[in-house]
Amino acid sequence: MPLAADVALFERETMTDDQTPNHASTPAEIVDYYDRHLNLTLRELSAMTGRTIASLKKIILQDEVNNARGNP
């Protein structure tokens, strides 16, 4: 469950360096945040973004496939 400080960050529209992702976060922002927070679970990320765990897996794995193929 997110902390009260994290909940306050949900209301911001865009992310800065270490800002918590929110419902308006792009897939790239979500992947970046996930990559920088190694102890973050998909369940926690789901609670932050409002996306399902299945959709987060697709976003993260698609990013990994693109990186492996050398695509941006």
N, CA, C and O atoms as a CHARMM CRD file, in Angstrom:
* protein
*
  288
    1    1 MET  N      0.85100  -1.17000   0.00000 PROA 1      0.00000
    2    1 MET  CA     0.00000   0.00000   0.00000 PROA 1      0.00000
    3    1 MET  C      0.89800   1.23500   0.00000 PROA 1      0.00000
    4    1 MET  O      1.85100   1.30300   0.77600 PROA 1      0.00000
    5    2 PRO  N      0.60000   2.22900  -0.87700 PROA 2      0.00000
    6    2 PRO  CA     1.44300   3.41000  -0.94700 PROA 2      0.00000
    7    2 PRO  C      1.36300   4.24900   0.32600 PROA 2      0.00000
    8    2 PRO  O      0.34100   4.26800   1.01200 PROA 2      0.00000
    9    3 LEU  N      2.44100   4.92800   0.61900 PROA 3      0.00000
   10    3 LEU  CA     2.47900   5.83300   1.76300 PROA 3      0.00000
   11    3 LEU  C      1.73600   7.11800   1.42700 PROA 3      0.00000
   12    3 LEU  O      1.50000   7.41900   0.25700 PROA 3      0.00000
   13    4 ALA  N      1.36900   7.87400   2.45500 PROA 4      0.00000
   14    4 ALA  CA     0.64900   9.13700   2.26200 PROA 4      0.00000
   15    4 ALA  C      1.44000  10.08700   1.36000 PROA 4      0.00000
   16    4 ALA  O      0.85800  10.79500   0.53800 PROA 4      0.00000
   17    5 ALA  N      2.76500  10.10000   1.51500 PROA 5      0.00000
   18    5 ALA  CA     3.59600  10.97600   0.67800 PROA 5      0.00000
   19    5 ALA  C      3.50800  10.55800  -0.77700 PROA 5      0.00000
   20    5 ALA  O      3.50800  11.41200  -1.66300 PROA 5      0.00000
   21    6 ASP  N      3.43400   9.25100  -1.04300 PROA 6      0.00000
   22    6 ASP  CA     3.31500   8.76000  -2.40600 PROA 6      0.00000
   23    6 ASP  C      1.97400   9.15500  -3.01100 PROA 6      0.00000
   24    6 ASP  O      1.89800   9.49700  -4.19100 PROA 6      0.00000
   25    7 VAL  N      0.92500   9.10700  -2.21100 PROA 7      0.00000
   26    7 VAL  CA    -0.41100   9.45000  -2.69100 PROA 7      0.00000
   27    7 VAL  C     -0.44700  10.89800  -3.16700 PROA 7      0.00000
   28    7 VAL  O     -1.09300  11.20600  -4.16900 PROA 7      0.00000
   29    8 ALA  N      0.23600  11.78000  -2.46000 PROA 8      0.00000
   30    8 ALA  CA     0.26800  13.18400  -2.85800 PROA 8      0.00000
   31    8 ALA  C      0.92400  13.35700  -4.21800 PROA 8      0.00000
   32    8 ALA  O      0.56100  14.26200  -4.97000 PROA 8      0.00000
   33    9 LEU  N      1.87200  12.51400  -4.53800 PROA 9      0.00000
   34    9 LEU  CA     2.55800  12.59900  -5.82400 PROA 9      0.00000
   35    9 LEU  C      1.68300  12.14800  -6.97900 PROA 9      0.00000
   36    9 LEU  O      1.93700  12.52800  -8.12200 PROA 9      0.00000
   37   10 PHE  N      0.65600  11.34600  -6.71000 PROA 10     0.00000
   38   10 PHE  CA    -0.23100  10.86100  -7.76900 PROA 10     0.00000
   39   10 PHE  C     -0.89800  12.00600  -8.51200 PROA 10     0.00000
   40   10 PHE  O     -1.22100  11.87700  -9.69300 PROA 10     0.00000
   41   11 GLU  N     -1.10500  13.11500  -7.83400 PROA 11     0.00000
   42   11 GLU  CA    -1.85900  14.21700  -8.41300 PROA 11     0.00000
   43   11 GLU  C     -1.05200  15.05700  -9.38600 PROA 11     0.00000
   44   11 GLU  O     -1.62600  15.87100 -10.10900 PROA 11     0.00000
   45   12 ARG  N      0.23800  14.88800  -9.42600 PROA 12     0.00000
   46   12 ARG  CA     1.07000  15.65400 -10.35000 PROA 12     0.00000
   47   12 ARG  C      0.91200  15.09300 -11.75400 PROA 12     0.00000
   48   12 ARG  O      0.68700  13.89600 -11.93000 PROA 12     0.00000
   49   13 GLU  N      1.03000  15.95800 -12.75000 PROA 13     0.00000
   50   13 GLU  CA     0.76800  15.54900 -14.12400 PROA 13     0.00000
   51   13 GLU  C      1.96200  14.91900 -14.81000 PROA 13     0.00000
   52   13 GLU  O      1.78900  14.00500 -15.61700 PROA 13     0.00000
   53   14 THR  N      3.16000  15.37200 -14.51700 PROA 14     0.00000
   54   14 THR  CA     4.34300  14.82700 -15.16600 PROA 14     0.00000
   55   14 THR  C      5.35100  14.40800 -14.11300 PROA 14     0.00000
   56   14 THR  O      5.28900  14.83900 -12.96200 PROA 14     0.00000
   57   15 MET  N      6.28000  13.55700 -14.52900 PROA 15     0.00000
   58   15 MET  CA     7.26500  13.02800 -13.58400 PROA 15     0.00000
   59   15 MET  C      8.56800  13.80500 -13.67800 PROA 15     0.00000
   60   15 MET  O      8.97100  14.25000 -14.75200 PROA 15     0.00000
   61   16 THR  N      9.22100  13.95800 -12.52300 PROA 16     0.00000
   62   16 THR  CA    10.57000  14.48600 -12.47900 PROA 16     0.00000
   63   16 THR  C     11.48400  13.32000 -12.16300 PROA 16     0.00000
   64   16 THR  O     11.07100  12.16400 -12.25600 PROA 16     0.00000
   65   17 ASP  N     12.71700  13.60700 -11.79300 PROA 17     0.00000
   66   17 ASP  CA    13.70900  12.55900 -11.57700 PROA 17     0.00000
   67   17 ASP  C     13.22700  11.37200 -10.75400 PROA 17     0.00000
   68   17 ASP  O     13.31200  10.23200 -11.21000 PROA 17     0.00000
   69   18 ASP  N     12.73300  11.61600  -9.57300 PROA 18     0.00000
   70   18 ASP  CA    12.37800  10.50700  -8.68600 PROA 18     0.00000
   71   18 ASP  C     10.91900  10.58400  -8.24800 PROA 18     0.00000
   72   18 ASP  O     10.57800  10.18400  -7.13500 PROA 18     0.00000
   73   19 GLN  N     10.08000  11.08800  -9.10600 PROA 19     0.00000
   74   19 GLN  CA     8.66700  11.21700  -8.78500 PROA 19     0.00000
   75   19 GLN  C      7.95100   9.89700  -9.02100 PROA 19     0.00000
   76   19 GLN  O      8.31600   9.13300  -9.91400 PROA 19     0.00000
   77   20 THR  N      6.94900   9.63800  -8.22900 PROA 20     0.00000
   78   20 THR  CA     6.16600   8.42400  -8.34800 PROA 20     0.00000
   79   20 THR  C      5.30300   8.47200  -9.60300 PROA 20     0.00000
   80   20 THR  O      4.69900   9.50600  -9.88700 PROA 20     0.00000
   81   21 PRO  N      5.23000   7.37600 -10.36300 PROA 21     0.00000
   82   21 PRO  CA     4.37200   7.36400 -11.54300 PROA 21     0.00000
   83   21 PRO  C      2.90800   7.49500 -11.14800 PROA 21     0.00000
   84   21 PRO  O      2.51900   7.14100 -10.03500 PROA 21     0.00000
   85   22 ASN  N      2.10400   8.00700 -12.07200 PROA 22     0.00000
   86   22 ASN  CA     0.68400   8.17100 -11.80100 PROA 22     0.00000
   87   22 ASN  C     -0.13500   7.67900 -12.98700 PROA 22     0.00000
   88   22 ASN  O      0.40300   7.06400 -13.90800 PROA 22     0.00000
   89   23 HSD  N     -1.41800   7.94600 -12.96500 PROA 23     0.00000
   90   23 HSD  CA    -2.30600   7.47000 -14.01600 PROA 23     0.00000
   91   23 HSD  C     -1.98900   8.07700 -15.37700 PROA 23     0.00000
   92   23 HSD  O     -2.32800   7.49300 -16.40600 PROA 23     0.00000
   93   24 ALA  N     -1.35000   9.23300 -15.39700 PROA 24     0.00000
   94   24 ALA  CA    -1.03100   9.90400 -16.65200 PROA 24     0.00000
   95   24 ALA  C      0.37300   9.57400 -17.16600 PROA 24     0.00000
   96   24 ALA  O      0.79500  10.10600 -18.19300 PROA 24     0.00000
   97   25 SER  N      1.08700   8.71700 -16.47200 PROA 25     0.00000
   98   25 SER  CA     2.45300   8.38700 -16.86700 PROA 25     0.00000
   99   25 SER  C      2.47300   7.61700 -18.18500 PROA 25     0.00000
  100   25 SER  O      1.62200   6.76700 -18.44600 PROA 25     0.00000
  101   26 THR  N      3.46600   7.94000 -19.00000 PROA 26     0.00000
  102   26 THR  CA     3.64200   7.22800 -20.26400 PROA 26     0.00000
  103   26 THR  C      4.32900   5.89000 -19.99500 PROA 26     0.00000
  104   26 THR  O      4.93700   5.70900 -18.94000 PROA 26     0.00000
  105   27 PRO  N      4.23800   4.96100 -20.93000 PROA 27     0.00000
  106   27 PRO  CA     4.96200   3.69100 -20.75800 PROA 27     0.00000
  107   27 PRO  C      6.45600   3.89800 -20.53200 PROA 27     0.00000
  108   27 PRO  O      7.06000   3.19000 -19.72700 PROA 27     0.00000
  109   28 ALA  N      7.05300   4.84800 -21.22400 PROA 28     0.00000
  110   28 ALA  CA     8.48900   5.09800 -21.04700 PROA 28     0.00000
  111   28 ALA  C      8.79800   5.57000 -19.63300 PROA 28     0.00000
  112   28 ALA  O      9.80800   5.16500 -19.05700 PROA 28     0.00000
  113   29 GLU  N      7.94700   6.41500 -19.06400 PROA 29     0.00000
  114   29 GLU  CA     8.14700   6.88600 -17.69400 PROA 29     0.00000
  115   29 GLU  C      7.99800   5.74000 -16.70000 PROA 29     0.00000
  116   29 GLU  O      8.74000   5.65900 -15.72200 PROA 29     0.00000
  117   30 ILE  N      7.05000   4.86700 -16.95000 PROA 30     0.00000
  118   30 ILE  CA     6.83000   3.71600 -16.07200 PROA 30     0.00000
  119   30 ILE  C      8.04000   2.79700 -16.09200 PROA 30     0.00000
  120   30 ILE  O      8.50600   2.35800 -15.04100 PROA 30     0.00000
  121   31 VAL  N      8.55100   2.50400 -17.28400 PROA 31     0.00000
  122   31 VAL  CA     9.72800   1.62500 -17.41500 PROA 31     0.00000
  123   31 VAL  C     10.93400   2.25400 -16.73400 PROA 31     0.00000
  124   31 VAL  O     11.67800   1.57100 -16.03000 PROA 31     0.00000
  125   32 ASP  N     11.13000   3.54000 -16.93800 PROA 32     0.00000
  126   32 ASP  CA    12.25600   4.24100 -16.32300 PROA 32     0.00000
  127   32 ASP  C     12.17600   4.15800 -14.80400 PROA 32     0.00000
  128   32 ASP  O     13.17200   3.86100 -14.14500 PROA 32     0.00000
  129   33 TYR  N     10.99700   4.42000 -14.24700 PROA 33     0.00000
  130   33 TYR  CA    10.81900   4.35900 -12.79500 PROA 33     0.00000
  131   33 TYR  C     11.07000   2.94100 -12.28200 PROA 33     0.00000
  132   33 TYR  O     11.74600   2.74900 -11.27100 PROA 33     0.00000
  133   34 TYR  N     10.52300   1.95500 -12.98500 PROA 34     0.00000
  134   34 TYR  CA    10.69100   0.55100 -12.58900 PROA 34     0.00000
  135   34 TYR  C     12.17000   0.14600 -12.62500 PROA 34     0.00000
  136   34 TYR  O     12.64500  -0.56400 -11.73900 PROA 34     0.00000
  137   35 ASP  N     12.88100   0.59600 -13.64000 PROA 35     0.00000
  138   35 ASP  CA    14.30600   0.27400 -13.76300 PROA 35     0.00000
  139   35 ASP  C     15.14900   0.90700 -12.66500 PROA 35     0.00000
  140   35 ASP  O     16.18000   0.35500 -12.28400 PROA 35     0.00000
  141   36 ARG  N     14.72300   2.06200 -12.15000 PROA 36     0.00000
  142   36 ARG  CA    15.48700   2.76900 -11.11100 PROA 36     0.00000
  143   36 ARG  C     15.12200   2.34000  -9.69400 PROA 36     0.00000
  144   36 ARG  O     15.82500   2.69900  -8.75000 PROA 36     0.00000
  145   37 HSD  N     14.05100   1.58800  -9.52300 PROA 37     0.00000
  146   37 HSD  CA    13.61000   1.15200  -8.19500 PROA 37     0.00000
  147   37 HSD  C     13.56200  -0.36700  -8.15700 PROA 37     0.00000
  148   37 HSD  O     12.52600  -0.98400  -8.40200 PROA 37     0.00000
  149   38 LEU  N     14.70700  -0.94900  -7.84400 PROA 38     0.00000
  150   38 LEU  CA    14.89200  -2.39700  -7.96300 PROA 38     0.00000
  151   38 LEU  C     14.03200  -3.21600  -7.00900 PROA 38     0.00000
  152   38 LEU  O     13.75700  -4.38200  -7.29200 PROA 38     0.00000
  153   39 ASN  N     13.60500  -2.65200  -5.90700 PROA 39     0.00000
  154   39 ASN  CA    12.79000  -3.40100  -4.94600 PROA 39     0.00000
  155   39 ASN  C     11.28800  -3.19500  -5.15000 PROA 39     0.00000
  156   39 ASN  O     10.48300  -3.70300  -4.37000 PROA 39     0.00000
  157   40 LEU  N     10.91200  -2.46300  -6.18100 PROA 40     0.00000
  158   40 LEU  CA     9.50900  -2.17900  -6.46500 PROA 40     0.00000
  159   40 LEU  C      8.84100  -3.41500  -7.07700 PROA 40     0.00000
  160   40 LEU  O      9.35500  -4.00500  -8.02800 PROA 40     0.00000
  161   41 THR  N      7.70300  -3.79100  -6.52500 PROA 41     0.00000
  162   41 THR  CA     6.96900  -4.93300  -7.09100 PROA 41     0.00000
  163   41 THR  C      5.97300  -4.43300  -8.13200 PROA 41     0.00000
  164   41 THR  O      5.60300  -3.25900  -8.14400 PROA 41     0.00000
  165   42 LEU  N      5.54800  -5.33800  -8.99800 PROA 42     0.00000
  166   42 LEU  CA     4.53400  -4.96900  -9.98300 PROA 42     0.00000
  167   42 LEU  C      3.21800  -4.61400  -9.30900 PROA 42     0.00000
  168   42 LEU  O      2.45900  -3.78600  -9.81400 PROA 42     0.00000
  169   43 ARG  N      2.95400  -5.22700  -8.19400 PROA 43     0.00000
  170   43 ARG  CA     1.73500  -4.89800  -7.45000 PROA 43     0.00000
  171   43 ARG  C      1.76700  -3.44700  -6.96300 PROA 43     0.00000
  172   43 ARG  O      0.77000  -2.73100  -7.05700 PROA 43     0.00000
  173   44 GLU  N      2.91500  -3.02300  -6.44500 PROA 44     0.00000
  174   44 GLU  CA     3.05800  -1.63600  -5.99900 PROA 44     0.00000
  175   44 GLU  C      2.95900  -0.67400  -7.18600 PROA 44     0.00000
  176   44 GLU  O      2.30800   0.36700  -7.10200 PROA 44     0.00000
  177   45 LEU  N      3.60600  -1.03300  -8.27700 PROA 45     0.00000
  178   45 LEU  CA     3.56300  -0.19700  -9.47100 PROA 45     0.00000
  179   45 LEU  C      2.14000  -0.11100 -10.02300 PROA 45     0.00000
  180   45 LEU  O      1.72200   0.93800 -10.51200 PROA 45     0.00000
  181   46 SER  N      1.41200  -1.20200  -9.94500 PROA 46     0.00000
  182   46 SER  CA     0.02200  -1.22700 -10.37200 PROA 46     0.00000
  183   46 SER  C     -0.82500  -0.27000  -9.52900 PROA 46     0.00000
  184   46 SER  O     -1.67000   0.45200 -10.05800 PROA 46     0.00000
  185   47 ALA  N     -0.59200  -0.27200  -8.22900 PROA 47     0.00000
  186   47 ALA  CA    -1.32900   0.62700  -7.33800 PROA 47     0.00000
  187   47 ALA  C     -1.00300   2.08600  -7.64500 PROA 47     0.00000
  188   47 ALA  O     -1.87200   2.95100  -7.53500 PROA 47     0.00000
  189   48 MET  N      0.23100   2.36200  -8.02400 PROA 48     0.00000
  190   48 MET  CA     0.63900   3.73000  -8.32300 PROA 48     0.00000
  191   48 MET  C      0.05300   4.23600  -9.63700 PROA 48     0.00000
  192   48 MET  O     -0.36200   5.39000  -9.74200 PROA 48     0.00000
  193   49 THR  N      0.02500   3.35700 -10.63700 PROA 49     0.00000
  194   49 THR  CA    -0.34400   3.78500 -11.99000 PROA 49     0.00000
  195   49 THR  C     -1.79600   3.50700 -12.35300 PROA 49     0.00000
  196   49 THR  O     -2.32100   4.09800 -13.29600 PROA 49     0.00000
  197   50 GLY  N     -2.44400   2.62200 -11.62200 PROA 50     0.00000
  198   50 GLY  CA    -3.81000   2.25200 -11.97300 PROA 50     0.00000
  199   50 GLY  C     -3.87500   1.27000 -13.12700 PROA 50     0.00000
  200   50 GLY  O     -4.96300   0.96900 -13.61900 PROA 50     0.00000
  201   51 ARG  N     -2.74000   0.76700 -13.56500 PROA 51     0.00000
  202   51 ARG  CA    -2.69000  -0.22500 -14.65000 PROA 51     0.00000
  203   51 ARG  C     -2.65500  -1.61600 -14.04200 PROA 51     0.00000
  204   51 ARG  O     -2.20400  -1.80200 -12.91200 PROA 51     0.00000
  205   52 THR  N     -3.13500  -2.58800 -14.80000 PROA 52     0.00000
  206   52 THR  CA    -3.10700  -3.95800 -14.31300 PROA 52     0.00000
  207   52 THR  C     -1.67500  -4.48800 -14.34700 PROA 52     0.00000
  208   52 THR  O     -0.82300  -3.97400 -15.07000 PROA 52     0.00000
  209   53 ILE  N     -1.43500  -5.51100 -13.56100 PROA 53     0.00000
  210   53 ILE  CA    -0.10900  -6.14200 -13.56000 PROA 53     0.00000
  211   53 ILE  C      0.19300  -6.70800 -14.94300 PROA 53     0.00000
  212   53 ILE  O      1.32800  -6.62700 -15.41300 PROA 53     0.00000
  213   54 ALA  N     -0.81600  -7.28000 -15.59700 PROA 54     0.00000
  214   54 ALA  CA    -0.62100  -7.83400 -16.94400 PROA 54     0.00000
  215   54 ALA  C     -0.19300  -6.74400 -17.93100 PROA 54     0.00000
  216   54 ALA  O      0.69800  -6.96600 -18.75100 PROA 54     0.00000
  217   55 SER  N     -0.82400  -5.56600 -17.85500 PROA 55     0.00000
  218   55 SER  CA    -0.44300  -4.50000 -18.78800 PROA 55     0.00000
  219   55 SER  C      0.95000  -3.96200 -18.46700 PROA 55     0.00000
  220   55 SER  O      1.69400  -3.59200 -19.37400 PROA 55     0.00000
  221   56 LEU  N      1.30400  -3.91600 -17.18800 PROA 56     0.00000
  222   56 LEU  CA     2.65500  -3.48600 -16.81300 PROA 56     0.00000
  223   56 LEU  C      3.69900  -4.46800 -17.31300 PROA 56     0.00000
  224   56 LEU  O      4.76400  -4.05800 -17.77600 PROA 56     0.00000
  225   57 LYS  N      3.40800  -5.76300 -17.22700 PROA 57     0.00000
  226   57 LYS  CA     4.34000  -6.76900 -17.75200 PROA 57     0.00000
  227   57 LYS  C      4.56900  -6.56300 -19.24000 PROA 57     0.00000
  228   57 LYS  O      5.70200  -6.64600 -19.71600 PROA 57     0.00000
  229   58 LYS  N      3.48600  -6.29200 -19.98100 PROA 58     0.00000
  230   58 LYS  CA     3.61700  -6.06500 -21.42600 PROA 58     0.00000
  231   58 LYS  C      4.48100  -4.84500 -21.70600 PROA 58     0.00000
  232   58 LYS  O      5.34300  -4.87700 -22.58400 PROA 58     0.00000
  233   59 ILE  N      4.25100  -3.76800 -20.96100 PROA 59     0.00000
  234   59 ILE  CA     5.02500  -2.54000 -21.14900 PROA 59     0.00000
  235   59 ILE  C      6.50100  -2.79600 -20.87400 PROA 59     0.00000
  236   59 ILE  O      7.36000  -2.41100 -21.66800 PROA 59     0.00000
  237   60 ILE  N      6.79400  -3.44200 -19.75800 PROA 60     0.00000
  238   60 ILE  CA     8.18900  -3.67600 -19.35200 PROA 60     0.00000
  239   60 ILE  C      8.87800  -4.67000 -20.28100 PROA 60     0.00000
  240   60 ILE  O     10.02000  -4.45800 -20.68800 PROA 60     0.00000
  241   61 LEU  N      8.18800  -5.74300 -20.60900 PROA 61     0.00000
  242   61 LEU  CA     8.80100  -6.74400 -21.49100 PROA 61     0.00000
  243   61 LEU  C      8.97100  -6.22200 -22.90800 PROA 61     0.00000
  244   61 LEU  O      9.95600  -6.55500 -23.56800 PROA 61     0.00000
  245   62 GLN  N      8.03800  -5.41500 -23.39100 PROA 62     0.00000
  246   62 GLN  CA     8.17900  -4.82100 -24.72300 PROA 62     0.00000
  247   62 GLN  C      9.40000  -3.91600 -24.76800 PROA 62     0.00000
  248   62 GLN  O     10.12100  -3.88700 -25.76600 PROA 62     0.00000
  249   63 ASP  N      9.63100  -3.18200 -23.69300 PROA 63     0.00000
  250   63 ASP  CA    10.80500  -2.32900 -23.61900 PROA 63     0.00000
  251   63 ASP  C     12.07800  -3.17200 -23.67700 PROA 63     0.00000
  252   63 ASP  O     13.04400  -2.79400 -24.33800 PROA 63     0.00000
  253   64 GLU  N     12.08000  -4.30600 -22.99000 PROA 64     0.00000
  254   64 GLU  CA    13.23900  -5.19500 -22.99800 PROA 64     0.00000
  255   64 GLU  C     13.48300  -5.75800 -24.39800 PROA 64     0.00000
  256   64 GLU  O     14.63100  -5.84900 -24.83500 PROA 64     0.00000
  257   65 VAL  N     12.42800  -6.13200 -25.09600 PROA 65     0.00000
  258   65 VAL  CA    12.55300  -6.65000 -26.46000 PROA 65     0.00000
  259   65 VAL  C     13.11200  -5.57300 -27.37700 PROA 65     0.00000
  260   65 VAL  O     14.01200  -5.83500 -28.17500 PROA 65     0.00000
  261   66 ASN  N     12.57700  -4.35400 -27.26100 PROA 66     0.00000
  262   66 ASN  CA    13.07500  -3.25200 -28.08900 PROA 66     0.00000
  263   66 ASN  C     14.53900  -2.97400 -27.82600 PROA 66     0.00000
  264   66 ASN  O     15.29900  -2.72800 -28.76300 PROA 66     0.00000
  265   67 ASN  N     14.95100  -3.00900 -26.56400 PROA 67     0.00000
  266   67 ASN  CA    16.35700  -2.77800 -26.23300 PROA 67     0.00000
  267   67 ASN  C     17.23900  -3.88500 -26.77500 PROA 67     0.00000
  268   67 ASN  O     18.34500  -3.61500 -27.24300 PROA 67     0.00000
  269   68 ALA  N     16.78000  -5.11200 -26.72300 PROA 68     0.00000
  270   68 ALA  CA    17.54700  -6.24400 -27.22700 PROA 68     0.00000
  271   68 ALA  C     17.72800  -6.15800 -28.73800 PROA 68     0.00000
  272   68 ALA  O     18.75300  -6.58000 -29.27500 PROA 68     0.00000
  273   69 ARG  N     16.73600  -5.61400 -29.41200 PROA 69     0.00000
  274   69 ARG  CA    16.79900  -5.48400 -30.88700 PROA 69     0.00000
  275   69 ARG  C     17.47700  -4.20300 -31.31700 PROA 69     0.00000
  276   69 ARG  O     17.71800  -4.00200 -32.50700 PROA 69     0.00000
  277   70 GLY  N     17.78900  -3.33600 -30.37700 PROA 70     0.00000
  278   70 GLY  CA    18.43400  -2.07300 -30.71000 PROA 70     0.00000
  279   70 GLY  C     17.46600  -1.00900 -31.17000 PROA 70     0.00000
  280   70 GLY  O     17.87600  -0.00100 -31.74600 PROA 70     0.00000
  281   71 ASN  N     16.17200  -1.22200 -30.92000 PROA 71     0.00000
  282   71 ASN  CA    15.15600  -0.22200 -31.27300 PROA 71     0.00000
  283   71 ASN  C     14.98200   0.74900 -30.12000 PROA 71     0.00000
  284   71 ASN  O     15.11100   0.36100 -28.95900 PROA 71     0.00000
  285   72 PRO  N     14.69300   2.00000 -30.42400 PROA 72     0.00000
  286   72 PRO  CA    14.47300   2.97600 -29.33300 PROA 72     0.00000
  287   72 PRO  C     13.16300   2.73300 -28.61400 PROA 72     0.00000
  288   72 PRO  O     12.82800   3.45900 -27.67800 PROA 72     0.00000
